[in-house]
């Protein structure tokens, strides 16, 4: 299903996913909450999540599948994964309650760095080049130069 159709039909708790006026072809769409994968609870453990897995490998595979699907969308410009850390009865974080990673962080980073279909590669390249220029360190003894601002290539000058 296309994004507009999904936003029109899917209504959790009988509420719309987006305001009608907010969804237009020229505006980016942010997926503000998805994920919620939980490890299978041990005996007597309380848990909460949208899906349950029983190993770090299964969690990584599910995470990869979810993020890859989001990045494949030509309309979704960003996402917020639910959730970063476990809290109380919710064991659906990428980190446990003590902030220890449940997954190999390099693998999670590689998944998150996949190209997004919604943002053309040349735009990403331009953003990366501008960021590198802004972060470049001048190692000589001259006074620091005036701060510069990068332009947003998605802005088209407006």
C-alpha angles and dihedrals in degrees: 000000000000122000096255091051091048092049090049098046107034111077115167110204087000092291126124118252093221140011110262094233092050097062111077131141093249097054126079117243121218121204097219099191134016138133116051096168113169132194113245108269121249119232109297094006120129116224144170134195144125091250135011129225130180105213143031089249092055090046091051092048093049091046091050091050093049096046092044090054091051093047091049092061113102091209106043109091098180147351145211114215118217106254144007098185139016113256129185108316094349109098095172099107129117085228126044122241090273088055095251113146115250090199138041101277092212089057092049090049091050091051092049092049095059111123115267117229090216093062116056116232094241090057091051091048091052092048091049092049092050092047091050090051091050092049095046111120121223104219100189126094097255121119113271114269123244114280117264131207125221118228119234108242089203089059096070090212097299 
